[in-house]
Amino acid sequence: MKQLKDYTIQFVGLKQGEHCFEYKTDKKFFEHFEYDEFNDAKLDVKVVLNKKITILELHFEVSGTINVNCDLTNEPFNQQVSNDFNLVVNFGEVFNNENEDILILPYAEYEINIAQYIYELIVLSVPFKKVHPGVEDGTLDSDILDKLEELSPKRLEDKDENEDIDPRWNTLKKLLTDK
């Protein structure tokens, strides 16, 4: 996979201190990683590189919106995303990225590509369960929601009191209250 050239930071020529880099990511950025879970994306990424004598400290901040499909209704909506991440870059004999917070680059390196870190930060910022805001507040009118409501199991309190219940269940209910 070819690296994204715009996300490469050449740190050798930089003076010690903080340096700010800003990026705008969209759907094309995720296509590079063959990630198609987002319909669209408009994200701002800010990376602050703090160059010290022997190490580099990188602070990533991402904020913006991604257009995803709701897990319940499959309706597309814009999901707000914001997250941050810190990475320490140290130098050693060989490349090592086994630790998620520390990256070791060979002494001869003069640049770092941060596209993979930005990609992972954004993907991990998305909530596990994506629910359309209209579902949460009840304003979304969807055939899928109507069908889910129709097929949902009725609550025990909604059932008629006179309905015949197996007496074994009543005995089991006593176990919950007898403590």
C-alpha positions as CSV (number, residue, x, y, z in Angstrom):
1,M,0.0,0.0,0.0
2,K,1.5,3.3,-1.1
3,Q,1.8,5.9,1.7
4,L,-0.1,9.1,1.6
5,K,2.5,11.7,0.8
6,D,0.7,14.7,2.4
7,Y,0.8,13.0,5.8
8,T,4.5,12.6,5.9
9,I,6.3,15.0,8.3
10,Q,10.0,15.6,7.8
11,F,11.3,16.3,11.3
12,V,15.0,16.5,10.7
13,G,14.9,20.1,9.5
14,L,12.6,21.3,12.3
15,K,13.8,23.3,15.2
16,Q,13.2,22.1,18.8
17,G,9.8,23.0,20.1
18,E,6.2,22.7,19.0
19,H,5.1,22.5,15.4
20,C,1.5,22.4,14.3
21,F,0.2,20.5,11.3
22,E,-3.5,20.6,10.1
23,Y,-5.2,18.2,7.8
24,K,-8.7,17.8,6.3
25,T,-9.8,14.3,5.8
26,D,-12.7,13.1,3.6
27,K,-14.0,9.9,2.0
28,K,-10.9,9.6,-0.3
29,F,-8.6,9.3,2.7
30,F,-10.6,6.2,3.9
31,E,-10.7,4.7,0.4
32,H,-6.9,4.6,0.5
33,F,-7.2,2.2,3.5
34,E,-10.0,0.3,1.7
35,Y,-12.4,1.3,4.5
36,D,-16.0,1.7,3.2
37,E,-18.0,2.0,6.5
38,F,-18.5,5.7,6.1
39,N,-20.8,7.3,3.4
40,D,-18.9,10.6,3.7
41,A,-16.5,12.3,6.1
42,K,-15.6,15.9,6.9
43,L,-13.0,15.8,9.6
44,D,-10.3,18.3,10.8
45,V,-7.1,16.7,12.2
46,K,-4.6,18.8,14.2
47,V,-1.2,17.3,15.0
48,V,1.1,19.1,17.3
49,L,4.7,17.8,17.1
50,N,6.9,18.7,20.0
51,K,10.5,18.1,19.0
52,K,12.9,17.5,21.8
53,I,16.6,16.5,21.8
54,T,16.1,12.7,21.8
55,I,12.4,12.2,21.2
56,L,9.4,13.5,19.3
57,E,6.0,13.9,21.0
58,L,3.0,13.9,18.8
59,H,-0.5,15.0,19.9
60,F,-3.4,14.2,17.6
61,E,-6.8,15.8,17.8
62,V,-9.7,14.9,15.4
63,S,-13.1,16.6,15.2
64,G,-15.9,16.7,12.6
65,T,-18.7,14.6,11.2
66,I,-18.9,11.3,9.4
67,N,-22.0,10.2,7.5
68,V,-22.9,6.6,8.6
69,N,-25.9,4.4,8.4
70,C,-28.0,3.8,11.6
71,D,-27.6,0.3,13.0
72,L,-31.4,0.0,13.6
73,T,-33.0,1.7,10.6
74,N,-30.1,1.8,8.1
75,E,-31.0,5.5,7.6
76,P,-27.9,7.7,6.8
77,F,-27.0,10.4,9.3
78,N,-24.1,12.6,10.4
79,Q,-22.3,11.4,13.5
80,Q,-20.2,13.9,15.4
81,V,-16.7,12.6,16.1
82,S,-14.0,14.0,18.4
83,N,-11.0,12.3,20.0
84,D,-7.3,12.8,20.8
85,F,-4.2,10.6,21.0
86,N,-0.6,10.9,22.1
87,L,2.3,9.2,20.5
88,V,6.0,9.3,21.6
89,V,8.6,8.6,18.9
90,N,11.9,7.4,20.2
91,F,15.0,6.3,18.2
92,G,16.7,3.0,18.3
93,E,18.6,0.4,16.2
94,V,15.5,-1.1,14.5
95,F,11.9,-0.1,13.7
96,N,9.4,-1.2,16.4
97,N,5.7,-0.3,16.6
98,E,4.6,-3.1,18.9
99,N,3.6,-0.6,21.7
100,E,0.6,1.5,20.7
101,D,1.9,4.7,22.5
102,I,5.6,4.5,21.6
103,L,7.1,4.2,18.1
104,I,10.8,3.4,17.7
105,L,12.3,4.6,14.5
106,P,15.8,3.7,13.3
107,Y,18.5,6.4,13.9
108,A,18.8,7.1,10.1
109,E,15.1,8.1,9.7
110,Y,14.3,11.7,8.9
111,E,10.6,11.6,8.4
112,I,7.4,9.9,9.7
113,N,4.2,9.1,8.0
114,I,1.2,9.6,10.3
115,A,-1.6,8.6,8.0
116,Q,-2.1,5.2,9.7
117,Y,-2.3,6.8,13.2
118,I,-4.9,9.3,11.9
119,Y,-6.9,6.6,10.3
120,E,-6.9,4.4,13.5
121,L,-7.8,7.4,15.7
122,I,-10.8,8.3,13.5
123,V,-12.1,4.7,13.2
124,L,-11.8,4.1,16.9
125,S,-13.6,7.4,17.6
126,V,-16.8,6.1,16.0
127,P,-19.3,4.8,18.6
128,F,-19.8,1.0,18.6
129,K,-23.5,1.4,18.2
130,K,-24.6,4.0,15.7
131,V,-28.1,5.2,16.3
132,H,-29.9,7.9,14.3
133,P,-30.8,10.9,16.6
134,G,-34.3,10.7,15.3
135,V,-34.6,7.2,16.8
136,E,-33.5,8.4,20.2
137,D,-35.9,11.3,20.4
138,G,-38.8,9.6,18.5
139,T,-38.9,12.0,15.5
140,L,-37.7,9.6,12.9
141,D,-40.6,8.1,10.9
142,S,-39.4,4.8,9.4
143,D,-41.1,1.6,8.2
144,I,-38.3,-0.4,9.8
145,L,-39.0,1.2,13.2
146,D,-42.7,0.5,12.8
147,K,-42.0,-3.2,12.0
148,L,-39.6,-3.5,15.0
149,E,-42.2,-2.1,17.3
150,E,-44.8,-4.5,15.9
151,L,-42.5,-7.5,16.3
152,S,-41.1,-6.6,19.7
153,P,-42.1,-8.9,22.5
154,K,-44.8,-7.6,24.8
155,R,-43.8,-6.8,28.3
156,L,-45.0,-9.0,31.1
157,E,-46.9,-6.1,32.7
158,D,-48.8,-5.5,29.4
159,K,-50.2,-9.0,29.5
160,D,-53.7,-9.7,30.9
161,E,-53.6,-10.5,34.6
162,N,-56.2,-13.3,34.1
163,E,-54.1,-15.1,31.5
164,D,-53.1,-18.6,32.6
165,I,-49.5,-18.7,33.8
166,D,-47.7,-21.9,34.5
167,P,-47.5,-22.1,38.4
168,R,-43.8,-23.1,38.2
169,W,-43.0,-19.6,37.1
170,N,-44.6,-18.1,40.2
171,T,-42.4,-20.4,42.3
172,L,-39.3,-19.2,40.5
173,K,-40.3,-15.6,41.0
174,K,-40.3,-16.2,44.8
175,L,-36.6,-17.1,44.5
176,L,-35.9,-13.5,43.4
177,T,-37.7,-12.0,46.3
178,D,-36.5,-14.5,49.0
179,K,-33.1,-13.1,49.8
